[in-house]
Amino acid sequence: MNRAGWLGPWMTAHDFKVILAVPGIVLATVFVTLPFVVCELIPLMQEQGTEEEQAALSLGANGWQTFWHVALPNVRWTLQLDGFAGRYPVQLSGVQRQRVVLARAAARSLVRQELVCG
């Protein structure tokens, strides 16, 4: 995103900075942590199955409604914990990493209990 690019003149006119500013840091953080989050979410979502999503779709929900009201609540704890651990992997000490691993395991067991118990 330099000044000679497609958005460069607009960004210059509006004094919008990316490099060494909050947007650049957010972009870099998302770029670095997204693979870790995906590696955690894919197995969890595969384990949960698609029955709830199919039920929501058969009851008339569209794709976004199914995502926001069915799929996302099922993985919210994993997303929150991955967001913390993914953002600060270097700063976590051994004890803190162990706590994050234990918290992830607890969150997964809570999700499984919600799926089994209702």
C-alpha positions as CSV (number, residue, x, y, z in Angstrom):
1,M,0.0,0.0,0.0
2,N,2.3,2.7,-1.2
3,R,1.4,6.1,-2.5
4,A,1.8,5.1,-6.1
5,G,-0.8,2.3,-5.8
6,W,-4.5,2.3,-6.5
7,L,-5.5,3.7,-3.1
8,G,-2.4,5.9,-2.8
9,P,-3.8,9.2,-3.9
10,W,-6.9,8.8,-1.7
11,M,-4.8,7.8,1.3
12,T,-2.5,10.8,0.8
13,A,-5.4,13.2,0.4
14,H,-7.0,11.9,3.6
15,D,-3.7,11.7,5.5
16,F,-4.2,7.9,6.1
17,K,-1.0,6.1,7.1
18,V,-0.6,2.4,7.2
19,I,3.1,1.6,7.7
20,L,4.2,2.2,11.4
21,A,0.6,3.0,12.3
22,V,-2.3,1.1,13.9
23,P,-3.7,-0.1,10.5
24,G,-0.4,-1.6,9.5
25,I,0.1,-3.3,12.9
26,V,-3.4,-4.7,12.8
27,L,-2.8,-6.0,9.2
28,A,0.5,-7.6,10.1
29,T,-1.0,-9.2,13.3
30,V,-3.9,-10.7,11.3
31,F,-1.5,-11.9,8.6
32,V,0.7,-13.7,11.1
33,T,-1.9,-15.1,13.5
34,L,-4.6,-16.2,11.0
35,P,-2.9,-19.5,10.1
36,F,-2.7,-20.5,13.8
37,V,-6.4,-19.7,14.3
38,V,-7.4,-21.6,11.3
39,C,-5.3,-24.6,12.4
40,E,-7.2,-24.6,15.7
41,L,-10.7,-24.0,14.2
42,I,-10.8,-26.5,11.4
43,P,-10.4,-29.7,13.5
44,L,-12.9,-28.3,16.1
45,M,-15.5,-27.5,13.5
46,Q,-15.0,-30.9,11.8
47,E,-15.5,-32.6,15.1
48,Q,-18.7,-30.7,15.8
49,G,-20.2,-31.8,12.5
50,T,-22.7,-30.0,10.3
51,E,-26.0,-31.2,11.8
52,E,-26.8,-27.8,13.5
53,E,-26.0,-25.8,10.4
54,Q,-28.1,-28.1,8.3
55,A,-31.0,-27.8,10.7
56,A,-30.7,-24.0,10.7
57,L,-30.7,-23.9,6.9
58,S,-33.7,-26.3,6.7
59,L,-35.6,-24.0,9.1
60,G,-35.1,-21.0,6.7
61,A,-31.9,-19.3,7.9
62,N,-29.6,-17.9,5.3
63,G,-25.8,-18.4,5.3
64,W,-25.0,-15.4,7.3
65,Q,-27.6,-16.2,10.0
66,T,-26.3,-19.7,10.2
67,F,-22.8,-18.5,10.6
68,W,-23.5,-15.8,13.2
69,H,-26.1,-17.7,15.3
70,V,-24.9,-21.3,15.0
71,A,-21.3,-21.8,13.8
72,L,-19.7,-18.8,15.5
73,P,-21.1,-19.4,19.0
74,N,-19.9,-23.0,18.9
75,V,-16.3,-21.8,18.4
76,R,-16.3,-18.6,20.4
77,W,-14.0,-19.8,23.2
78,T,-11.5,-21.2,20.8
79,L,-11.5,-17.9,18.9
80,Q,-11.0,-15.8,22.0
81,L,-8.2,-18.0,23.4
82,D,-6.5,-18.2,20.0
83,G,-6.7,-14.4,19.7
84,F,-4.9,-14.0,23.0
85,A,-2.3,-16.7,22.4
86,G,-1.8,-15.9,18.8
87,R,-1.3,-12.2,19.4
88,Y,1.3,-12.6,22.2
89,P,3.1,-15.9,21.5
90,V,6.6,-14.6,22.3
91,Q,5.6,-12.8,25.6
92,L,4.1,-15.9,27.1
93,S,6.2,-17.6,29.7
94,G,6.2,-21.4,30.1
95,V,3.6,-21.2,32.9
96,Q,1.4,-18.8,30.9
97,R,1.6,-21.0,27.8
98,Q,0.5,-24.0,30.0
99,R,-2.4,-21.9,31.3
100,V,-3.5,-21.1,27.8
101,V,-3.3,-24.8,26.8
102,L,-5.4,-25.8,29.8
103,A,-7.9,-23.0,29.1
104,R,-8.2,-24.2,25.5
105,A,-8.8,-27.8,26.7
106,A,-11.4,-26.5,29.1
107,A,-13.1,-24.5,26.4
108,R,-13.2,-27.5,24.1
109,S,-14.8,-29.6,26.8
110,L,-17.4,-26.9,27.4
111,V,-18.2,-26.8,23.7
112,R,-18.5,-30.6,23.7
113,Q,-20.8,-30.5,26.8
114,E,-23.0,-27.9,25.1
115,L,-23.3,-30.1,22.0
116,V,-24.1,-33.2,24.0
117,C,-26.3,-31.7,26.7
118,G,-28.1,-29.3,24.6
